[in-house]
Amino acid sequence: MKHIDVKRIFDNYADYLDKEVTVCGWVRTARDSKNVAFVELNDGTCLKNLQIVVDKERFDDKIPVVFSVGAGVAAVGVLKKSPNNVCELHLTSYKILGECPADYPLQKKRHSLEFLRTMPHLRVRTNTMLNVQRVRSTLSYATHVYFQSNGYTYVHTPIITGSDCEGAGEVFNVTTKHWDDVAKSEEEYYQDDFFGKKAFLTVSGQLEGESAAMALGKIYTFGPTFRAENSNTSRHVAEFWQVEPEVAFAELPDIIEIVESFVKYIVGFVLQHCRAELEFFEKFYEPGLVAKLTNVVESDFVVLDYSDAVKQLQSSGENFVYKVEWGAELQSEHERYLTEKVYKKPVFVTNYPKDVKAFYMKQNPDGKTVAATDLLVPGIGEIVGCSERETDYDKLVNAMRAKGITVEGYKQYLDLRRYGSVPHSGFGMGLDRMVMYLTGMSNIRDVLLYPRAPKELK
């Protein structure tokens, strides 16, 4: 049906003053008085509600009932100036598009995030979730704009794969077979399956992305990835979205420069285009949010060697829960100490011990570390993982065997090292964690429309 978006009305209200307009939306609140009723309508296009003023003398006594909270409404009226709401719609006619009974669970203005997680199909109607999705949409758009304007080709890597990119074994099997115990071996069981072998949901598009970069030069993938990790932390889900560029002829310093440029661009883009949403999150979830994000855009990121980071942490005098020692992964508390107390801005930690990183990362000449880096940001810790890829065939095979990875399953990946291999690097950024950082939301389940986690499939 023909109607005008509420955002368009607020952005250009002078064009509609004293004119009849039609709006559609859902009732957020309804207040009744003796002669007039006030209805707040929201259509999802912006944070603001449009106030509908109902002269009860023009309508029957059912007005307070039909305009119940949650109802879908088409309202026709004349737009007038309002001292408190910029503008308001004086109702001349209406149509109830979808009634909403009294047991609608979102009657209050504010609900706990824990309560809202129990009803993902309805929680998106709240201000918090509406703003999260708008920021997420803008961030996704900014991602495409950055790469497209810098000469990258967008490639679609497969969601169903025959290999585990990380080699960790935390994968979801894909099968059309019902379980039976007749087969004598795993190979025999899967040989009659759809693909004739074991198949998984991808944990990363990187391996296939590398093959594309060997022809196209600069590529990026952007899509859902899956990990069967039985983790119930506030930062982990089983289905998450990743941005994964791969760049030929790029060594570690080059990809670090690209990461910094990319992160500054997308954060700045959201600051520019989602100011009202960010101010909402600053008011209700993270005081100082806008200043934190502005600092990211305006700062020169620090580049810190892993060994130097360990020394700083060990001499800090902090009582960390996890012991700091060379050869171990940095924990979130260590990462946040470096970014929030020492440098107060984003930090690249480089040259991690090879034993704690993936098999495909380029081995440094010292034989102990790899050309890898994690970008740490204040407030959340790691947000981007990045490395130069190993191009030496023998070193790659030895790294795979050392980590217990079956070489035979990676023949195509190894072929890239035999046929015209060149230095190349890439990174992965979890979109969901970036949304958390941009909004101040503390749980990753609150930035996904339908979060997937252990025992959670609503």
C-alpha positions in Angstrom: 0.0 0.0 0.0 1.1 3.5 -0.7 2.6 5.2 2.4 5.5 7.4 3.5 8.3 6.1 5.7 8.5 7.8 9.1 12.2 8.5 8.7 11.4 10.4 5.5 8.8 12.5 7.3 11.2 13.4 10.1 14.0 14.2 7.6 11.9 16.4 5.4 8.9 17.3 7.6 8.7 20.8 6.2 7.7 19.3 2.8 4.7 17.6 4.4 3.4 20.1 6.9 -0.4 20.8 6.6 -0.7 18.0 4.0 -2.5 14.7 4.2 -0.1 11.8 4.4 -0.4 8.0 5.0 1.9 6.2 7.3 2.1 2.5 8.4 3.7 1.0 11.4 3.3 -0.7 14.8 1.9 0.8 17.9 4.5 1.4 20.5 2.4 3.2 23.1 -1.2 4.4 23.4 -2.4 7.0 25.9 -6.0 7.9 26.4 -7.6 11.0 27.8 -11.2 12.3 27.9 -11.2 14.0 24.5 -7.9 13.0 22.8 -5.8 9.8 22.5 -2.1 9.8 21.6 -0.6 6.9 19.7 3.2 6.4 19.1 3.8 4.7 15.8 7.1 3.2 14.6 7.7 1.6 11.2 11.3 0.5 11.8 12.9 3.1 9.5 14.3 5.2 12.3 14.5 5.4 16.1 11.9 8.1 16.4 8.2 7.3 16.8 5.6 9.4 15.0 2.9 10.7 17.4 -0.7 10.2 16.1 -3.2 12.6 17.7 -6.7 11.2 17.7 -9.6 13.6 18.2 -12.1 11.2 19.9 -15.1 13.2 18.8 -14.4 12.2 15.3 -14.2 8.5 16.1 -16.1 6.0 18.2 -15.1 4.8 21.6 -13.2 1.8 20.2 -10.1 3.9 19.5 -8.2 3.1 22.7 -8.9 -0.6 22.1 -8.0 -1.0 18.4 -4.8 1.0 18.9 -3.4 -1.6 21.3 0.4 -1.9 21.8 1.9 -4.1 19.1 -1.0 -3.7 16.6 -0.1 -3.0 12.9 -1.8 0.2 11.7 -2.2 2.3 8.5 -3.0 5.9 9.6 -4.1 8.8 7.4 -3.9 12.3 8.7 -2.6 15.9 8.4 0.9 16.5 9.5 1.2 19.4 12.0 4.1 21.0 13.9 4.6 19.8 17.4 6.6 21.7 20.1 7.7 18.4 21.7 7.9 16.0 18.8 8.9 18.2 15.9 5.8 17.0 14.1 2.7 14.9 14.7 -0.1 13.4 12.6 -3.7 14.5 13.3 -5.7 11.4 12.4 -8.5 11.6 9.8 -8.9 7.8 9.1 -7.2 4.6 9.9 -7.1 0.9 9.2 -6.0 -1.9 11.6 -3.7 -4.1 9.6 -3.0 -6.6 12.3 -4.7 -6.7 15.8 -2.6 -7.5 18.8 -4.1 -9.1 21.9 -3.4 -8.2 25.5 -0.9 -11.0 26.0 1.6 -9.4 23.7 4.8 -9.8 25.8 6.5 -6.4 24.9 4.2 -4.2 26.8 6.8 -2.5 29.0 9.2 0.2 27.6 12.3 -1.8 28.7 12.9 -5.5 29.2 16.1 -7.2 30.2 18.3 -8.6 27.4 18.0 -12.0 29.0 14.2 -11.9 28.8 14.3 -10.8 25.2 16.6 -13.7 24.2 13.7 -16.0 24.9 11.7 -14.5 22.0 14.0 -13.7 19.1 11.0 -13.5 16.8 9.6 -10.5 18.7 12.7 -8.8 20.3 13.7 -7.1 17.1 10.7 -4.8 17.6 12.5 -3.2 20.7 14.6 -0.1 20.3 17.7 -1.9 21.3 17.4 -4.6 18.7 16.2 -2.2 16.0 19.3 -0.1 16.5 21.6 -3.1 16.6 20.2 -4.3 13.2 20.5 -0.8 11.7 24.2 -0.6 12.8 24.8 -4.1 11.5 23.3 -3.2 8.1 25.4 0.0 7.8 28.5 -1.9 8.8 27.9 -4.5 6.2 27.3 -1.9 3.6 30.5 0.0 4.6 32.5 -3.3 4.3 31.4 -3.7 0.7 32.0 0.0 -0.1 35.6 -0.2 1.2 36.7 -3.3 -0.7 34.8 -2.4 -3.9 36.3 1.1 -4.0 39.8 -0.4 -3.4 39.9 -2.8 -6.3 38.9 -6.1 -4.5 36.7 -8.7 -6.1 33.9 -10.1 -4.0 33.9 -13.9 -4.2 31.5 -16.5 -2.8 33.4 -19.3 -1.2 31.5 -22.6 -0.4 29.5 -23.1 2.8 29.8 -26.9 2.4 33.4 -28.0 2.4 35.5 -31.1 2.7 38.2 -29.6 4.9 38.6 -27.9 8.3 40.4 -24.7 7.7 41.7 -24.3 11.2 42.5 -28.0 11.7 40.8 -27.9 15.1 38.1 -30.5 14.3 35.3 -28.3 15.7 33.1 -28.7 12.6 29.4 -29.5 11.9 29.0 -32.6 9.7 26.7 -32.3 6.6 25.0 -35.5 5.7 21.8 -37.0 4.2 22.3 -40.4 5.9 20.5 -41.6 8.9 22.6 -43.2 11.6 23.3 -46.9 11.3 26.0 -49.2 12.7 26.2 -51.6 9.8 29.1 -49.9 8.1 32.5 -51.4 8.9 34.3 -48.1 8.7 33.8 -44.4 8.6 34.8 -44.4 4.9 32.2 -47.1 4.1 29.5 -45.2 6.0 30.0 -42.0 4.1 30.7 -43.5 0.6 27.0 -43.7 0.0 26.3 -40.2 1.3 25.5 -37.3 -1.0 29.1 -36.3 -1.6 30.6 -39.8 -1.2 32.8 -38.5 1.6 32.6 -36.5 4.9 31.4 -32.9 4.4 31.3 -30.0 6.8 29.9 -26.5 7.2 32.8 -24.2 6.7 34.7 -22.6 9.6 36.3 -20.1 7.1 36.4 -19.2 3.5 40.1 -18.6 3.6 41.5 -21.7 1.9 39.2 -21.2 -1.1 39.8 -17.4 -0.9 43.5 -18.0 -1.3 43.0 -19.8 -4.6 40.9 -16.9 -5.9 43.6 -14.4 -4.9 46.2 -16.4 -6.9 44.2 -15.4 -10.0 42.4 -12.2 -9.1 45.0 -10.5 -6.9 42.8 -8.9 -4.3 39.6 -10.6 -3.1 37.3 -10.7 -0.1 34.7 -13.1 1.1 31.8 -12.1 3.4 29.4 -14.6 4.7 28.3 -17.1 7.5 30.8 -19.5 9.0 30.2 -22.2 11.6 32.1 -23.8 14.5 30.9 -26.7 16.6 32.6 -25.3 19.7 30.7 -26.1 22.9 31.3 -22.7 24.4 28.7 -20.6 26.3 30.7 -17.4 26.7 29.4 -14.0 25.8 31.7 -13.9 22.8 31.1 -17.2 21.1 28.3 -18.6 18.9 28.1 -21.5 16.5 27.1 -19.5 13.5 28.8 -16.2 12.9 29.7 -13.9 10.0 33.2 -13.2 8.8 34.9 -10.7 6.5 37.9 -12.4 5.0 40.1 -10.6 2.4 43.1 -12.3 0.7 45.7 -10.2 -1.0 48.4 -11.4 -3.4 51.9 -9.9 -3.2 51.2 -8.7 0.4 53.5 -9.4 3.3 52.7 -8.9 7.0 53.5 -5.2 7.1 51.3 -4.7 4.0 48.3 -6.5 5.4 48.7 -4.7 8.8 48.4 -1.4 6.8 45.3 -2.7 5.0 43.6 -3.8 8.3 44.2 -0.4 9.9 42.8 1.4 6.9 39.8 -0.9 6.7 38.9 -0.7 10.4 39.2 3.1 10.5 37.0 3.3 7.4 34.1 1.2 8.7 34.1 2.7 12.2 34.1 6.2 10.7 31.3 5.2 8.3 29.1 4.0 11.1 29.9 7.2 13.2 28.8 9.3 10.2 25.7 7.4 9.2 24.4 5.9 12.5 24.9 8.8 14.9 21.4 8.6 16.5 21.8 4.9 17.0 25.2 5.3 18.6 23.9 8.0 20.9 21.2 5.6 22.0 23.7 2.9 22.9 25.9 5.5 24.7 22.9 6.5 26.8 21.7 3.1 27.7 24.7 0.7 27.4 28.2 2.2 27.2 28.9 5.7 28.4 31.6 7.3 26.3 30.9 5.0 23.3 31.2 7.8 20.6 34.5 9.1 22.1 35.9 5.5 22.1 35.0 5.0 18.4 36.3 8.5 17.5 39.6 7.6 19.1 39.9 4.5 16.9 39.4 6.6 13.8 41.9 9.3 14.9 44.6 7.2 16.4 47.7 5.7 14.9 47.5 2.0 15.8 50.4 0.5 17.8 52.5 -2.4 16.4 53.9 -4.5 19.3 55.9 -7.7 19.1 54.4 -10.6 21.0 57.6 -11.1 23.0 57.6 -7.4 24.0 53.9 -7.7 25.0 54.7 -10.6 27.2 57.5 -8.7 28.9 55.2 -5.7 29.5 52.5 -7.9 31.0 54.9 -9.8 33.2 56.3 -6.5 34.6 52.9 -4.8 35.0 52.3 -5.8 38.6 48.7 -6.7 37.6 47.1 -9.7 39.3 46.0 -11.5 36.2 43.7 -14.6 36.5 45.7 -16.3 33.7 49.5 -16.5 34.0 51.5 -14.7 31.4 54.3 -16.7 29.9 56.0 -16.8 26.5 54.4 -19.5 24.3 50.9 -19.1 25.5 48.0 -17.3 23.8 47.2 -13.9 25.3 43.9 -14.0 27.2 41.2 -11.3 27.0 42.3 -9.7 30.3 45.9 -9.4 28.9 44.7 -7.9 25.6 42.5 -5.4 27.4 45.3 -4.4 29.7 47.5 -3.5 26.8 44.8 -1.6 24.9 43.0 0.1 27.8 45.8 0.8 30.4 49.1 0.9 28.5 48.3 2.3 25.0 44.7 3.4 25.2 44.2 2.7 21.5 44.2 -0.2 19.1 47.3 -2.5 19.2 48.6 -5.0 16.6 50.4 -7.8 18.4 52.8 -9.5 16.0 55.0 -12.6 15.6 53.1 -15.1 17.8 54.6 -18.5 18.8 53.9 -20.9 15.9 52.6 -23.5 18.3 49.5 -21.4 19.2 48.6 -20.4 15.7 47.2 -22.1 12.6 49.3 -24.3 10.3 49.0 -22.0 7.3 50.8 -19.0 8.8 54.3 -18.1 7.4 57.1 -19.3 9.6 59.6 -16.7 10.6 63.4 -17.3 10.3 63.7 -17.8 14.0 61.9 -21.1 13.7 59.8 -20.3 16.7 57.3 -17.7 15.6 55.0 -17.0 12.7 54.2 -13.8 10.7 50.9 -13.3 12.3 49.1 -10.5 14.1 45.9 -9.9 16.1 44.4 -6.5 16.2 43.3 -5.7 19.8 40.9 -2.9 20.6 40.0 -1.3 23.9 36.9 -2.7 25.5 36.8 -6.1 23.8 40.3 -7.4 23.0 41.0 -9.2 19.7 38.8 -8.2 16.9 40.8 -9.1 13.8 43.1 -12.1 13.2 45.7 -11.7 10.4 48.7 -13.4 8.9 51.0 -13.8 6.0 50.5 -17.3 4.5 53.2 -19.9 4.3 54.3 -20.4 0.6 57.0 -22.9 1.1 55.5 -26.3 0.2 57.8 -28.4 2.6 57.4 -26.1 5.5 53.6 -26.1 5.1 53.5 -29.9 4.9 55.6 -30.2 8.1 53.4 -27.7 9.9 50.3 -29.7 9.0 51.9 -33.0 10.2 53.1 -31.4 13.4 49.5 -30.4 14.2 48.1 -33.8 13.3 46.4 -32.7 10.0 46.0 -35.2 7.2 48.0 -33.9 4.3 46.0 -35.9 1.8 42.9 -33.8 2.4 44.6 -30.6 1.4 46.0 -31.5 -2.0 44.4 -28.6 -3.8 45.6 -26.1 -1.1 49.2 -27.5 -1.4 49.0 -27.2 -5.2 48.8 -23.5 -4.8 52.4 -23.7 -3.4 53.6 -25.7 -6.4 52.1 -23.6 -9.2 53.2 -20.0 -9.2 53.0 -19.3 -5.5 53.6 -15.7 -4.5 53.7 -14.0 -1.1 50.2 -13.3 0.1 48.4 -12.4 3.2 44.9 -12.1 4.6 42.8 -11.4 7.7 39.5 -12.4 9.2 37.2 -10.0 11.1 34.2 -11.3 12.9 31.3 -9.0 11.9 29.3 -9.9 15.0 32.2 -8.9 17.4 32.6 -5.6 15.5 28.9 -4.9 15.9 29.4 -5.6 19.7 32.2 -3.1 19.7 30.3 -0.5 17.8 27.2 -0.7 20.0 28.5 -1.5 23.4 26.5 -4.7 23.6 28.3 -7.2 25.9 26.8 -10.4 24.6 27.2 -11.6 21.0 23.8 -13.2 21.2 22.3 -9.7 21.3 23.8 -8.6 17.9 22.4 -11.6 15.9 18.8 -11.8 14.7 18.7 -15.5 15.6 21.7 -16.6 17.6 22.9 -20.2 17.3 24.7 -21.6 20.4 24.8 -24.9 22.3 21.3 -26.1 23.1 20.0 -22.8 21.5 18.0 -23.2 18.3 14.9 -21.0 18.5 
